[in-house]
Amino acid sequence: MWKEIRERESGSILPSCFSRRLRSRRVSSLELSNRKEIVSPHKGAVNSLQVDLTEGRYLLSGASDGSAALFDVQHATDYEGGGMIAKHKSLFVVDKQHGHGHKFAISSAIWYPVDTGLFITGSFDHYVKVWDTNTTQVVMDFKMPGKVYGATMSSIATTHMLIAAGSADVQVRLCDIASGAFTHTLSGHRDGVMTLEWSTSNEWILVTGGCDGAIRFWDIRRAGCFLVLDQSRSQLGRRPPFLESTLKKGSVTRKLHAGQSVSAKTNGQPKKMSALHRGNTSTRGSVVQRVHPGMLSSHNRATAHYGAVTGLKATRDGMYLLSSGSDSRLRLWDIESGCNTLVNYEAMRLQTSKALQLAINEDSSLVFVPCMATVKAYDMWSGMMYRTFRGHYEAVNCCCFSSQDQELYTGSNDRKVLIWSPPNLAKEGDGSLEEDRDNWSD
């Protein structure tokens, strides 16, 4: 690490490059923390974890015993082992004993994206509840028609405060915190909706995965889904960078203007319509109308997995989508083309009975996947297994990556929340901190 610091000081590398190298180094050295420990108050499986998006300090958890807990992961509540082990006890717990607590398992616990003053929980008791963090009181609740499998809010939305909730019912419902009512009902799935994910590049786009094996894209400003992913539609590898594709298009355009390879133009014949466009358009008189892709029967029956879709995670740039299924497959999708990129993630075994929470690191180079009693880290683009994290005694349900501290948090059926963190700074690099400390330092 000191080598990078000296290069940064001399100006041979840019600050952004130095930051990326440091984060990458820390992520690559993740290990079960021996200096931080979360004291879990849960008496059931931990199903959901999320670090707040504003400070990166507070960890929210939800469990199958109907309890939700809050932890401060940056400031310990107690120390053990002569001050070497920091204990992080829950700041508060809301459970069945609470007057307005959930009666059954909490499947999803999420933060209000722009403020830690609110958090949201979804439960098998058919309720989605909005909580005031300071008073630990329910300020709003929404009654769903079935067990709530997942709830999520957009992290980039500036014009709406909608909670998307998926349940055992086939319809997705959007709950508005501002009005306290349902604003939308999205119909299209033929079975329960197991997992949901908002786009990370467009606040109006919602992605849902159902027990029918379908992944659907919705623009909540319009009726009907506009895209259904089909595992049989594929493309090899990643799309070229934007600059490269722009240059290629520019060269083709210059050739066209120069009169080269313009058979349709020189022959005076109109360009033939491709099969894809013929299937998606219908002509009425002189007006060509584009048919909604999600409304075509062949597209409407498409499936992304051979079984239920158990997890969804969009990359931070919003260009790719990861999905996991009960068929024990992890797939990477190009959102623009809607194609399966055919990345072959090495053998894994996934849970089939409940939703899984996937996580990715800051630069979207690694994806963390709960695989039974372990968490496996895969290279996003090659599919090669990077590392296996072993520490839980039972099946892992959720993982959450904190870009603030480059730490990974995992929750399991063993009722524990484990922290995977980089080693101490003193153990990194060529020397220790004591060797670099002078006599006059405080």
ABEGO torsion letter per residue (X at the ends): XAAAAAAAAAGABBAAAAAAAAAAAAAAABBBBAABBBBBABABBBABBBBBAAAGABBBBBBAAGBBBBBBAABBABBBGGGABBBBBBABBBBAABAABBABBBABBBBBAABAABBBBBBAAGBBBBBBAAAGBBABBBBBABBBABBBBBAABAABBBBBBBBABABBBBBBAAAGBBABBBBGBABBBABBBBBAABAABBBBBBAAGBBBBBBAABBEBABBBBAABBBBEBBBBAAAAAAAAAAAAAAAAAGBGBAAAAAGBBBBBBAAAAAABBBBEABBBBBBAAABAAAAABBABBEBBABBBBBAAGABBBBBBAAGBBBBBBAAAGBBAGBBBBBBBBBAABBBBBBBBAAGABBBBBBEABBBBBBAAAGBBABBBBABABBBABBBBBAAAGBBBBBBAAGBBBBBBBBBAAABEABBAAAABBAABX
